Amino acid sequence: MSVPRAHETLRIERAATGGGLAHLSDGRVVFVRHALIGELVEADVLEITSSFARADATRVIESSPERVDPPCPYAGPGRCGGCDLQHATPAAQQRWKADLVAEQLRRIAHVDWHVEVRDAGPVKGYRTRLRCGVNERGYLGLRASRSHEMVPIGSCYIADERFSEAFTHEWTGATEVELRAIGNSEPFAVLSRGAETRVEIRTLGARPLSTPAPSRVAVGANTFQVSAQSFWQAHRAAPELLTREVLRMAQAEERDSVVDLFSGVGLFSVPLAQRVGRRGRVTAVEASPHAVRDARLNVEGLDAVRVRQRSVSARSMPGSVARGDIVVLDPPRGGLARGAAAALAACGPRRIVYVSCDAATFARDLRELSGGGYVLSDLVAYDFFPMTEHVELVGLLDTGP
């Protein structure tokens, strides 16, 4: 890696992952944060590799009409790296994300798709979970972009406003603290210490909680228990909107057999079981022991559901999915493990509903599933991560008519 140059004047050409795409004076591609399409900016070049560079726009020479003042005082060059797009209008943010998803689908999956990103409601305070680092003084902060450097903050614009209390207390000894305000339960913090697997549960005032009550969340007519170490969607509206789309695309009916991979605490398994009835079957597959314990409580009274604690992999796929099943999967950001998409296609499910928070890994897995005869027949994108370039996708794959 060469030594970065101090400044470049750059014209932003299009949206790209990691910032607007432009070209340095030597022709090299550069990804510029804090800039918008069409703008002419002066940028600090922070990193140069043999094939591309990264930069921060520090002065706008010609501004886009869609530029706004960031509502958060911690957003901007050299500050918190959590939000990429606070300087853009909501409409501009959603077009940016739509362009990114469409480009990933074209480039990786070789699929042309017109993408529209749907609004998910108010932005301020939308996050019910916030993962923070701890600085050398023991106070919480968020990291700068592509850095371990801690940026001290007093509040987070996009997170639950009650989290502000946690930023006034010391968390000495912790390496990471996740703040949670899920459902109607009192907010709390999950504290981690280095490489230790043990976690501690504390109040937002950093006081120990010996027997913390699990969060309870109503989604439609169902209520879910979510323990402190179980995954739950960060956006307040996400569980209900995702459930609606998954049920619509799955088209599960009485007597159907459904497999819910990466099933978590049963967000999709419970309403799917209610659709298939007593003569149907839902198999929920989840690796986390914490989520499995929650799921077994959440599916009580639903005879159709079986919860299995196992990892989702190429090896485990034949024992989980049978020909003719409906498959729902919601993997982590990294998508399916190597070989798992091909193994899933080989099992012959009649329909696959894929929920993803990463367009690149979704496109990669779509390409593998396409090799097994599956085609993308429906795709919905939700803006569950406003102020950032991230987006949530729900795609329907089947074998066509």
C-alpha positions in Angstrom: 0.0 0.0 0.0 1.4 3.4 -1.0 1.4 6.6 1.0 -1.9 8.4 0.5 -1.9 11.8 -1.2 -3.3 14.7 0.7 -6.0 16.0 -1.5 -7.8 15.3 -4.8 -10.6 17.2 -6.5 -13.1 14.5 -7.6 -16.4 14.3 -9.6 -18.7 11.6 -8.1 -20.0 9.4 -11.0 -22.3 6.8 -9.4 -23.2 5.0 -6.1 -20.9 2.2 -5.0 -20.3 0.1 -1.9 -18.1 2.1 0.4 -18.9 5.5 -1.1 -19.5 7.3 -4.3 -17.3 6.1 -7.2 -14.9 8.6 -8.8 -11.5 8.4 -10.5 -8.2 9.8 -9.2 -6.0 12.0 -11.5 -4.0 8.9 -12.4 -7.2 7.1 -13.5 -7.5 4.8 -10.5 -10.9 4.1 -9.0 -11.6 5.8 -5.7 -14.5 5.3 -3.3 -15.5 8.5 -1.6 -17.5 8.7 1.6 -19.7 11.7 2.5 -20.3 12.6 -1.2 -23.3 12.3 -3.5 -23.7 11.4 -7.2 -22.8 14.4 -9.5 -21.0 16.4 -6.8 -17.6 17.9 -7.3 -15.7 17.5 -4.0 -12.3 18.0 -2.5 -11.3 14.8 -0.7 -8.6 13.5 1.6 -7.3 10.3 0.1 -6.9 7.9 3.1 -5.9 4.6 1.5 -4.4 3.6 -1.8 -3.9 0.0 -3.1 -2.7 -1.3 -6.5 -6.3 -1.2 -7.9 -8.3 1.3 -6.0 -8.3 4.0 -3.3 -10.6 5.3 -0.5 -11.2 8.9 0.4 -13.4 11.2 2.5 -15.1 14.3 1.0 -14.0 17.2 3.2 -15.3 20.1 1.1 -18.2 20.2 -1.4 -17.4 22.5 -4.4 -20.5 21.7 -6.4 -23.4 20.4 -4.2 -26.1 18.0 -5.2 -29.7 19.3 -4.7 -30.3 16.2 -2.6 -27.6 17.1 0.0 -28.9 18.0 3.5 -27.2 18.8 6.8 -26.6 15.6 8.8 -29.0 15.6 11.8 -26.4 13.9 14.0 -23.4 16.0 15.3 -21.2 12.9 15.2 -21.7 12.2 11.4 -19.1 13.4 8.9 -15.5 12.9 7.7 -13.3 11.6 10.5 -16.2 11.1 12.9 -18.5 8.1 13.6 -18.4 5.5 10.9 -21.9 4.1 11.7 -23.9 6.2 9.2 -22.8 6.6 5.5 -25.6 8.7 4.1 -26.8 11.2 6.7 -25.9 14.0 4.2 -28.6 12.7 1.7 -32.4 13.1 1.6 -34.4 9.9 2.3 -35.3 9.6 -1.3 -31.7 9.9 -2.4 -30.6 7.3 0.2 -33.2 4.8 -1.1 -32.2 5.4 -4.8 -28.5 4.9 -3.7 -29.3 1.5 -2.1 -31.5 0.4 -5.0 -28.6 1.1 -7.4 -26.2 -0.9 -5.2 -28.6 -3.9 -5.1 -29.2 -3.8 -8.8 -25.5 -3.6 -9.5 -24.7 -6.6 -7.2 -27.4 -8.7 -8.9 -26.1 -7.8 -12.3 -22.4 -8.3 -11.5 -22.5 -11.3 -9.3 -25.8 -13.2 -10.1 -26.1 -12.1 -13.7 -29.7 -11.1 -13.0 -31.3 -7.8 -14.3 -33.8 -6.6 -11.8 -35.5 -3.2 -11.3 -35.1 -2.5 -7.5 -37.2 -0.2 -5.5 -36.4 0.3 -1.8 -39.4 0.6 0.5 -39.6 3.1 3.4 -39.9 1.4 6.8 -41.1 4.4 8.9 -39.5 7.1 11.1 -35.7 7.2 11.2 -34.9 8.9 14.5 -34.6 6.2 17.2 -35.4 3.3 14.9 -32.6 1.0 16.3 -33.5 -1.3 19.2 -30.0 -2.7 19.4 -26.7 -0.7 19.3 -23.3 -2.4 19.5 -20.7 -0.1 21.1 -17.0 -0.2 21.7 -15.3 1.0 24.9 -12.5 3.6 24.9 -9.4 3.7 27.2 -11.3 5.7 29.8 -14.1 3.1 30.0 -16.8 5.1 28.1 -18.9 3.9 25.3 -18.4 5.0 21.7 -18.7 4.0 18.1 -15.8 3.3 15.7 -14.6 5.5 12.9 -15.0 4.1 9.4 -12.7 1.1 8.6 -10.9 1.7 11.9 -10.6 0.6 15.5 -10.4 4.2 16.6 -13.2 5.0 19.1 -15.4 8.1 18.6 -16.9 9.2 21.9 -20.6 10.1 21.6 -23.3 11.2 24.0 -26.2 9.8 22.1 -27.0 8.1 18.8 -29.6 9.7 16.5 -30.8 6.4 14.9 -31.0 4.4 18.2 -33.5 4.3 21.0 -33.2 7.6 22.9 -33.0 5.8 26.2 -29.6 4.5 25.3 -28.2 8.0 26.0 -27.9 7.1 29.7 -25.3 4.4 29.0 -22.9 7.0 27.4 -22.6 8.8 30.8 -21.3 5.8 32.7 -18.0 4.0 32.9 -17.8 0.4 31.6 -14.3 -0.4 32.7 -13.1 -3.9 31.7 -15.5 -4.3 28.9 -14.4 -4.6 25.3 -17.9 -4.4 23.7 -21.3 -3.4 25.0 -24.6 -4.1 23.1 -27.5 -1.9 24.2 -30.9 -3.4 23.8 -34.4 -2.0 24.0 -36.5 -4.8 22.5 -40.3 -4.9 22.9 -41.9 -3.4 26.0 -39.1 -4.6 28.4 -36.8 -2.3 30.2 -33.6 -1.5 28.2 -30.4 -3.2 29.3 -26.8 -3.8 28.2 -25.0 -7.0 27.3 -21.3 -6.6 28.3 -18.4 -8.7 26.8 -14.9 -9.0 28.0 -12.2 -9.7 25.4 -12.1 -13.2 24.2 -14.1 -14.5 27.1 -17.3 -16.3 26.1 -19.0 -15.2 29.3 -21.2 -12.1 29.1 -22.7 -9.9 31.8 -26.1 -8.3 31.8 -26.3 -4.8 33.2 -28.7 -1.8 33.4 -28.0 1.1 31.2 -26.4 2.7 34.3 -23.8 -0.1 34.2 -25.1 -1.8 37.3 -25.2 -5.7 37.3 -28.5 -7.4 36.7 -28.4 -10.8 38.4 -31.6 -12.3 36.9 -32.5 -10.2 33.9 -36.0 -10.9 32.4 -36.0 -11.8 28.7 -37.5 -9.3 26.3 -41.0 -10.0 25.2 -42.1 -8.7 21.8 -45.5 -8.7 20.1 -45.5 -9.2 16.4 -49.0 -9.3 15.1 -51.0 -11.7 17.2 -48.0 -13.5 18.5 -45.6 -12.7 21.4 -42.0 -13.8 21.4 -39.5 -14.3 24.1 -36.0 -13.0 23.2 -33.2 -13.7 25.6 -30.2 -11.4 25.9 -28.0 -13.4 23.6 -30.6 -14.2 21.0 -30.7 -12.4 17.7 -33.6 -10.0 17.0 -34.0 -7.5 14.2 -32.6 -4.1 15.0 -35.3 -2.0 13.2 -38.6 -1.7 15.2 -40.7 -2.3 12.2 -38.7 -5.1 10.7 -40.2 -8.2 12.4 -43.7 -7.4 11.3 -42.9 -6.3 7.8 -40.6 -9.3 7.2 -43.1 -11.7 8.6 -45.7 -10.3 6.2 -43.5 -10.7 3.2 -42.2 -14.1 4.1 -45.8 -15.4 4.5 -46.9 -13.9 1.2 -44.0 -15.4 -0.7 -44.0 -18.8 1.1 -47.7 -19.4 0.2 -47.8 -22.1 2.9 -51.1 -23.9 3.2 -52.6 -26.6 5.3 -50.6 -29.8 5.3 -47.5 -28.2 3.7 -44.0 -29.1 4.9 -41.9 -26.0 5.7 -38.2 -25.7 6.7 -37.2 -22.5 8.5 -33.3 -22.3 8.3 -31.5 -19.9 10.7 -34.9 -19.8 12.5 -33.7 -17.8 15.5 -36.3 -17.5 18.2 -39.1 -18.6 15.8 -40.2 -15.3 14.3 -41.2 -17.0 11.0 -41.7 -20.5 12.4 -44.7 -19.6 14.6 -46.9 -17.9 11.9 -45.9 -20.5 9.4 -47.0 -23.3 11.8 -50.3 -21.4 12.2 -50.7 -21.5 8.4 -49.9 -25.2 7.9 -52.1 -26.4 10.7 -51.9 -29.6 12.7 -51.5 -31.7 9.6 -48.6 -29.7 8.3 -45.1 -29.5 9.5 -42.6 -26.8 10.3 -38.9 -27.7 11.0 -37.0 -24.9 12.6 -33.2 -25.2 12.3 -31.0 -22.9 14.4 -27.4 -23.3 15.8 -27.6 -20.8 18.7 -28.5 -22.6 22.0 -29.9 -19.3 23.4 -32.2 -18.9 20.4 -33.2 -22.5 20.4 -34.3 -22.3 24.1 -36.4 -19.2 23.2 -37.9 -20.8 20.2 -39.0 -23.9 22.1 -40.9 -21.7 24.5 -42.3 -19.5 21.6 -43.7 -22.5 19.7 -45.4 -24.1 22.7 -48.9 -25.3 21.8 -48.1 -25.5 18.1 -47.9 -29.3 17.4 -46.6 -28.8 13.8 -43.3 -27.3 14.9 -40.1 -29.2 15.6 -37.1 -27.1 16.7 -33.6 -28.6 15.9 -30.4 -27.3 17.2 -27.9 -27.7 14.3 -25.7 -25.6 12.0 -26.9 -25.0 8.5 -24.2 -26.4 6.1 -23.8 -28.4 2.9 -23.5 -31.5 5.1 -26.6 -30.9 7.2 -28.8 -29.8 4.3 -30.0 -33.3 3.1 -31.1 -34.1 6.7 -33.1 -30.9 7.0 -34.8 -30.4 3.6 -36.7 -32.8 1.5 -38.0 -32.6 -2.1 -41.2 -30.5 -2.3 -40.6 -28.6 0.9 -41.0 -24.8 1.2 -37.8 -23.4 2.6 -37.4 -20.1 4.4 -33.9 -18.9 5.3 -32.5 -15.8 7.0 -28.7 -16.3 7.3 -26.3 -13.8 8.9 -24.6 -11.2 6.8 -22.1 -13.7 5.4 -24.8 -15.7 3.7 -24.8 -19.5 3.3 -21.7 -21.5 4.0 -19.6 -22.8 1.2 -21.5 -25.4 -0.8 -24.7 -25.0 1.2 -26.6 -23.3 -1.7 -25.8 -26.0 -4.1 -26.7 -28.6 -1.5 -30.0 -26.9 -0.9 -30.9 -26.8 -4.6 -30.0 -30.5 -4.8 -32.6 -31.3 -2.1 -35.4 -30.1 -4.5 -37.5 -27.7 -2.4 -40.4 -26.3 -4.5 -40.0 -22.8 -3.2 -37.3 -20.8 -1.4 -37.8 -17.5 0.5 -34.5 -15.9 1.2 -34.2 -13.1 3.7 -30.9 -11.2 3.5 -29.3 -8.1 5.0 -26.4 -8.1 2.4 -27.0 -7.7 -1.3 -23.6 -9.1 -2.3 -23.9 -12.4 -0.4 -27.6 -12.7 -1.5 -26.4 -12.3 -5.1 -23.7 -14.9 -4.6 -26.1 -17.5 -3.2 -28.7 -16.6 -5.9 -26.0 -17.4 -8.5 -25.4 -20.8 -6.9 -29.1 -21.6 -6.5 -29.6 -20.6 -10.2 -27.1 -23.2 -11.1 -29.5 -25.7 -9.5 -32.5 -24.6 -11.6 -34.0 -21.9 -9.4 -34.9 -18.4 -10.7 -35.7 -15.2 -8.8 -39.4 -14.5 -9.3 -40.0 -11.8 -6.7 -37.8 -9.4 -4.7 -38.7 -6.8 -2.1 -36.2 -4.4 -0.6 -36.8 -2.5 2.7 -34.9 0.4 4.2 -34.3 -1.2 7.6 -31.0 0.6 7.9 -31.7 4.3 7.1 -28.7 6.6 7.1 -26.5 3.7 6.0 -25.9 2.0 2.6 -27.3 -1.3 4.0 -30.7 -2.7 2.9 -32.8 -5.8 3.7 -34.0 -8.1 0.9 -36.7 -10.8 0.7 -36.5 -12.8 -2.4 -38.6 -15.7 -3.8 -36.9 -18.4 -5.8 -38.7 -21.2 -7.5 -38.2 -23.4 -10.6 -40.6 -21.5 -12.7 -43.7 -22.7 -14.5 
